[in-house]
Amino acid sequence: MVGQNPQHTYRKDGIYYYCRRVLKDLSIRSDEKRIVMSLRTKSITAARRSAAAITSRLDDYWIKYGAGHDLEVKHRWMGRICKEYD
């Protein structure tokens, strides 16, 4: 039986990556349609835990800073999330 990757993840060369589409009205820049970052793990358990944490933080952010908020604030916050998991 083939196992499934945790939600919003994929494997490349044995390493798990987080990938999520950015809602069109929340996109930081027009060319940023996805958030992609390495989870730096080969463990499905660690990938599941990290992906769930990132998804939770993104959902909270997208609810709190919905469309119409300052793009500079969005850009700084997204940069901070990516740095925490890099």
Buried (B, 14 or more C-beta within 10 A) or exposed (E): EEEEBBEBBEEEEEEBBBEBEBEEEBBBEEEEEEBEBEBEBEEBEBBBBBBEBBBEBBEEBBEEBEEEEEEEEBEEBBEEBBEEBE
